[in-house]
């Protein structure tokens, strides 16, 4: 058996690759260093809307603002016809 034909493991390549993977993971886990500016805004909700919001916060364990932000993201992803349908529904 000729041992000269067996490829030797290159330790430096494996170390470099694992270091790159570790750096990638650390960067992905890092929080953004710039905090978004927030502005205080007040809303008036009818009793049914407020009860629905409170029910969602209780069921999910999330804050009111988190529920409102998620709702806004969901609304933005709707098609124009779906947006119109929901807007008509809440205005009646």
VENTA-V587422 format. One record per pair of residues at least 24 apart in sequence whose ideal C-beta (glycine too) atoms are under 7 Angstrom apart, sorted by the first residue. I is the first residue (numbers start at 0). J is the second residue. Records with the same first field share a line. If there is no record, write none. Layout:
# VENTA-V587422
I: J, J
This chain:
# VENTA-V587422
none
